[in-house]
């Protein structure tokens, strides 16, 4: 069949050629002239030297990189979140979650305690503990508390947790120089400055603060912050730091006071000063208080400020105390409630926005607030951030906070994109270590985003 189809096709082709010759003549041109053109088509002349046309490129908007922490924010371990993040160089709020609402700041409160102390007392203020002799009963002496919990019973070449603290042994040396071989018959402990005869422990404070050793009752007279072990930051305390101070003082006096009776009372106005020791400057108190979050120092500072602004040094005076002390800073203190100086009370109230406004003053070098910046914990260095933020060692400076109903953190992030962020974060609720870790992860999200952090 294929052969047949080819044959038929060849025949048809030959016939077509023959017919062409009949009707059209030869297919090639002859000397007589060109072959006739079947149809006329106008062909445009080519442009000989056309110049290329330059087209302006469409303007483009630089791509804006946006960095979200929404996945970290939505973690199950983030409970009630309140937070604010600010670009320190521009003041722009990059992230905000309920930052205007006052809530419990935990130990972030110590930033305010440091600020009021610096505003009123000043960084060089020292506390003087004195011993007086009775004018009428020569064997009777008075140990008068002035609000220095760093007074130490450690030996001459030893340190408590408070470096270079004043020593009981120095007081004793001055007392014995006056008494010579005369016996001391009575030691009166005077704590009338504040805190009562035994000290005061807030009913809302966790009682484990005593047994776990992170808080002592508030009193004007105590030794080594009432620690059983002076060199241990967390060492068991007692419910009566005043009596323990008296017992340690008598022990230091040695045989001269072996038979002395210890009582509590007031030093008469006509008693005679026979010994005195001064504390280290409170700038050093503030440094230690912030680095390790020392609650006893915080309460001592709050009471000293209360007295300095004309109030009575009680718990109930502290909200007014802080308002008076900070009135010159320009901070809007509406909503600030101070139940204690340490932040242990769940009834303290300070908004993340207010904390950030204080941090702005610190960052700007307001007044003596560089002392606060110098004392704040730094990631990966000794202090309360020593074991946190291992991927950002030395670049996160922040005050830590923890009570059993919340974790908090506030400070500065020097980020990989060369930004400096001011931040405050509260993770509130019944918390465990996993809630702290989730909060830290969120803060690392802020750190990684830097200035490209977006509020979503």
CORQUI-V37239 format. One record per helix or strand of 3 or more residues. SS is the DSSP state (H for helix, E for strand). FROM is the first residue (numbers start at 1). LEN is the number of residues. If there is no record, write none. Layout:
# CORQUI-V37239
SS & FROM & LEN
SS & FROM & LEN
This chain:
# CORQUI-V37239
H & 2 & 23
H & 70 & 4
E & 80 & 8
E & 93 & 5
H & 106 & 15
E & 128 & 6
E & 140 & 5
H & 168 & 12
E & 186 & 5
H & 208 & 4
H & 224 & 3
H & 241 & 17
E & 261 & 4
E & 272 & 7
H & 282 & 11
H & 295 & 14
H & 315 & 11
H & 327 & 3
E & 349 & 3
H & 352 & 12
H & 370 & 6
H & 390 & 3
E & 396 & 8
E & 406 & 9
E & 420 & 9
H & 433 & 20
